[in-house]
Amino acid sequence: MAKVTAPFEIEGTIDDLNFFKSSGQNLVRLKGNSGISKEQFANNPIFDPIREHATEFGSCVRKARVFRLLAKQFYDKAKEVSFAGRVNQLLFEIVEEDTTNKRGERKLEIGIQIPELEEILLNFDGNKLRPLNKVLKKKITYDWKQNKINLPSINTEKDINWPEPEANQIHFQLAIANWNYTEDKFENHYSNEITLEKTNTEASLEFKISELKTKDLWIAFIYIGFSNKERRKTKPLHKKWNTTTIIGIKNFNQKK
C-alpha cells in the first residue's frame, strides 16, 4: 500500500483503487491486493489522475493563504469551520477553467481570466451559516467608479434578519482589495465602521474608503456583525452569527 500525499483526504473506491484511513494516515491499495509500494504509486499510470489532482489542488491551497488575507479582519469575525476548505475549493473551480494547459498543469492565473469569473467569486460567504442574502433583505452591489455601494441608507429593523441571540446593535464595514494572484501579493483598504441601533428608522450608510492603486483583480467585501449593548458595555455576538461576503469584482486581466 502507499500513502496519499495531498492537501485533502480520499475514502472509498475509484476503479481498482481502495482509499482508506488508518492510524491517522490516508492510504491507497489495489483491489484484491495486500498493498502497493511507494514506487508503484509514483510510477503506475493508474494513479495519474490522483497525482494530477493533488498537484493542482496543492497550488490552490498555497494561493488560498493569500486570498484569506484580502479581508482577514472580516473573516476573523465572520466564518465557520468549513471556511478554509471552501476557499480551497473556490480557487480550484477557477483552476478548472484553464483550458489551455492539460490536467495536472492547469493554473489559476489562466483560469481566472474567464469573463464568467464573477459567477464564481461573487456572493462567496465567509460564514455559510449566515449568508448575506439571509441577513440583508436588500440587494447590494459595489460601484467601482464611485468607490461605494448602491445602498445609501437602511432601516435596521425592516431590512435585516437579526440573529436568534439577543442583539440590539448592528455593525457595517466595507473592504476592497487588489489581488496580485501571480506574485502572491495584495493591497487592501478598510472603510470606517458604522454602528446602528435596532430601530424602525432610516439610517445613512456613509462609508469612506481609499481607492486602490494597483490593478490586477479587485474584490469588494461587506461585513455585517451584531452585538448587544447594555448601558456602557457592548458584547459582540459569536462570529457564527456575523456575515462577510464578496459583493463586487473587477478583473483587469479578463480575456477579451
matplotlib code that plots the C-alpha trace (Angstrom):
import matplotlib.pyplot as plt

x = [0.0, 1.0, 0.4, -1.6, 0.3, -2.2, -3.9, -7.1, -8.3, -10.0, -12.0, -13.8, -13.1, -12.1, -11.7, -9.2, -8.0, -9.2, -8.6, -8.9, -7.6, -5.5, -3.6, -4.2, -2.9, -4.6, -3.6, -4.4, -4.1, -5.1, -8.3, -7.6, -4.0, -2.4, -0.9, 1.2, 4.6, 5.5, 7.3, 4.2, 2.1, 4.6, 5.1, 1.8, -0.3, -3.4, -2.6, -2.1, -5.5, -4.7, -1.3, -2.6, -5.4, -3.0, -0.7, -3.4, -5.2, -1.9, -1.3, -4.8, -4.0, -0.9, -2.9, -5.7, -3.3, -3.1, -6.8, -7.8, -5.7, -7.5, -10.2, -8.7, -10.2, -13.6, -13.0, -11.6, -15.1, -17.3, -16.6, -17.2, -15.2, -15.5, -14.2, -10.6, -11.7, -14.3, -11.7, -9.5, -12.4, -13.4, -9.9, -9.8, -13.1, -11.1, -8.2, -10.6, -11.5, -7.9, -8.5, -5.0, -3.0, -3.6, -4.9, -2.2, -0.7, -3.7, -3.1, -5.2, -3.5, -5.1, -8.5, -9.0, -9.1, -12.5, -15.4, -17.6, -15.3, -18.0, -20.3, -17.6, -16.5, -19.5, -21.5, -18.9, -19.6, -17.1, -19.8, -22.1, -24.3, -25.3, -25.1, -25.7, -29.0, -30.3, -29.2, -29.7, -33.1, -31.9, -29.6, -26.2, -23.6, -20.3, -19.8, -16.1, -16.3, -17.8, -16.0, -19.1, -22.1, -25.5, -27.2, -27.1, -29.4, -31.0, -33.8, -32.2, -35.5, -37.1, -34.1, -32.2, -32.8, -31.5, -29.8, -31.5, -29.3, -30.3, -28.7, -29.6, -26.7, -25.5, -22.1, -21.4, -18.0, -16.5, -13.2, -11.7, -8.6, -6.4, -5.2, -2.0, -2.5, 0.6, 3.1, 1.0, 0.8, -2.2, -3.3, -6.3, -8.3, -10.9, -13.6, -14.9, -17.2, -20.9, -22.7, -26.5, -29.2, -32.1, -34.8, -37.6, -36.0, -33.9, -30.2, -27.4, -24.6, -21.8, -18.6, -15.2, -12.6, -9.3, -9.0, -6.8, -3.6, -2.7, -4.7, -4.9, -8.2, -10.3, -12.6, -15.1, -16.3, -19.0, -19.0, -22.2, -21.8, -24.0, -23.7, -25.7, -25.3, -26.3, -25.6, -21.9, -20.9, -21.1, -20.8, -20.2, -22.0, -20.1, -18.6, -21.0, -23.8, -21.9, -21.6, -18.7, -19.5, -17.9, -20.1, -18.1, -15.2, -13.3, -10.9, -8.2, -6.8, -10.1, -10.0, -11.5]
y = [0.0, 3.6, 6.8, 9.5, 12.8, 15.6, 18.6, 16.5, 13.0, 10.4, 7.4, 4.8, 3.1, 4.5, 1.9, -0.6, 1.6, 1.4, 4.6, 4.4, 6.0, 4.1, 5.4, 8.9, 8.3, 8.4, 5.2, 3.5, 0.0, -2.0, -4.1, -7.7, -6.8, -6.6, -3.3, -1.4, 0.1, 3.8, 3.3, 1.7, 4.6, 7.1, 5.3, 3.4, 5.3, 4.3, 6.8, 9.7, 11.3, 11.3, 12.8, 15.4, 16.5, 16.7, 19.0, 21.4, 21.3, 21.9, 25.0, 26.2, 25.7, 27.9, 30.6, 30.4, 31.5, 34.9, 35.0, 34.7, 37.7, 40.0, 40.7, 39.0, 41.4, 40.5, 36.7, 36.7, 37.9, 36.0, 32.4, 28.8, 25.6, 24.9, 28.3, 27.3, 24.2, 26.2, 28.8, 25.9, 24.5, 28.0, 28.5, 25.0, 25.8, 28.7, 26.4, 24.0, 26.9, 26.8, 25.1, 26.0, 23.5, 19.8, 18.3, 18.3, 21.5, 23.9, 27.2, 29.7, 32.5, 31.2, 30.2, 33.5, 35.3, 34.0, 36.5, 34.5, 34.9, 36.9, 33.9, 32.0, 34.7, 37.0, 36.2, 33.9, 33.9, 33.6, 32.2, 29.8, 29.6, 33.3, 34.1, 37.7, 37.0, 35.6, 38.6, 41.6, 41.8, 44.3, 43.5, 45.2, 45.8, 47.7, 50.6, 50.8, 54.1, 55.9, 53.6, 52.9, 50.6, 51.1, 51.3, 54.8, 54.1, 51.3, 50.5, 48.2, 46.8, 46.1, 45.4, 43.0, 39.4, 39.7, 36.6, 34.5, 35.6, 38.9, 41.8, 45.4, 46.8, 46.1, 46.9, 47.5, 47.9, 47.6, 46.4, 46.4, 44.6, 44.1, 40.5, 40.0, 36.3, 35.8, 37.2, 36.3, 40.0, 42.2, 45.7, 46.3, 49.1, 49.0, 51.6, 53.2, 51.0, 52.1, 51.0, 51.4, 50.6, 48.3, 50.9, 51.4, 54.4, 55.1, 55.5, 56.6, 54.3, 56.7, 54.8, 56.4, 54.2, 54.8, 53.9, 51.0, 51.9, 48.5, 46.8, 43.0, 41.7, 44.0, 42.4, 44.2, 42.8, 43.7, 42.8, 42.8, 42.0, 42.0, 43.0, 43.6, 46.9, 47.2, 50.6, 51.4, 47.7, 46.2, 42.4, 41.2, 38.1, 35.0, 35.1, 32.4, 35.0, 37.5, 37.9, 38.5, 38.4, 39.3, 41.9, 43.0, 42.2, 43.9, 41.8, 43.7, 40.6, 39.3, 37.6, 39.8]
z = [0.0, -0.4, 1.5, -0.3, 0.0, -0.9, 0.8, 1.0, 2.1, 0.0, 1.2, -1.0, -4.3, -7.6, -10.4, -9.0, -6.1, -2.5, -0.4, 3.4, 6.6, 9.1, 12.1, 11.0, 7.5, 4.2, 2.4, -1.0, -2.3, -5.4, -5.1, -4.3, -3.3, 0.1, -0.9, -3.3, -2.9, -2.9, -6.2, -7.7, -6.6, -8.1, -11.4, -12.2, -14.8, -13.0, -10.3, -12.7, -12.0, -8.3, -8.7, -11.2, -8.9, -6.0, -7.9, -8.9, -5.6, -3.8, -5.8, -4.8, -1.1, -1.5, -3.3, -0.7, 2.1, 0.4, -0.6, 3.0, 3.9, 1.5, 4.1, 7.1, 9.6, 8.4, 8.1, 11.7, 12.8, 10.4, 9.4, 10.4, 10.4, 6.6, 5.6, 4.7, 2.8, 0.9, -0.2, -1.5, -3.5, -4.7, -6.2, -7.6, -9.5, -11.1, -12.0, -13.8, -16.1, -17.6, -21.0, -22.3, -20.2, -19.7, -16.5, -13.8, -15.3, -15.2, -13.5, -11.6, -13.5, -16.7, -15.4, -13.6, -17.0, -18.0, -18.5, -16.1, -13.1, -11.4, -11.4, -9.3, -6.8, -6.3, -3.2, -1.7, 2.0, 4.8, 7.0, 5.1, 8.2, 7.7, 4.0, 3.0, 1.3, 4.6, 6.6, 4.4, 2.7, 0.1, -2.9, -2.6, -5.2, -5.4, -7.8, -8.6, -10.5, -7.4, -4.9, -2.9, -2.5, -4.1, -0.7, 0.8, 3.8, 5.6, 8.1, 10.5, 11.8, 8.5, 6.2, 8.5, 9.7, 13.2, 14.8, 17.4, 20.4, 21.9, 19.9, 19.6, 17.6, 14.1, 12.6, 8.9, 7.3, 3.7, 2.4, -1.0, -2.2, -5.2, -5.5, -7.5, -7.8, -9.9, -7.4, -4.3, -3.3, -2.3, -1.5, 0.7, 2.4, 5.1, 5.5, 8.7, 10.7, 11.0, 14.2, 14.3, 16.8, 16.0, 15.2, 12.7, 11.1, 8.0, 8.8, 6.5, 5.3, 4.5, 4.1, 3.5, 1.8, 0.0, -3.7, -4.8, -6.6, -8.1, -10.8, -11.1, -9.6, -7.5, -4.9, -2.6, 0.7, 3.2, 6.9, 9.0, 12.6, 15.7, 19.3, 22.4, 24.3, 28.0, 29.4, 28.6, 27.9, 24.4, 24.0, 20.4, 19.3, 18.3, 14.8, 13.6, 13.7, 11.5, 7.8, 5.4, 1.6, -1.7, -3.3, -6.3, -8.5, -11.4, -13.4, -15.3, -16.9, -18.4, -21.8, -24.5]

ax = plt.figure().add_subplot(projection="3d")
ax.plot(x, y, z, "-o")
ax.set_aspect("equal")
plt.show()
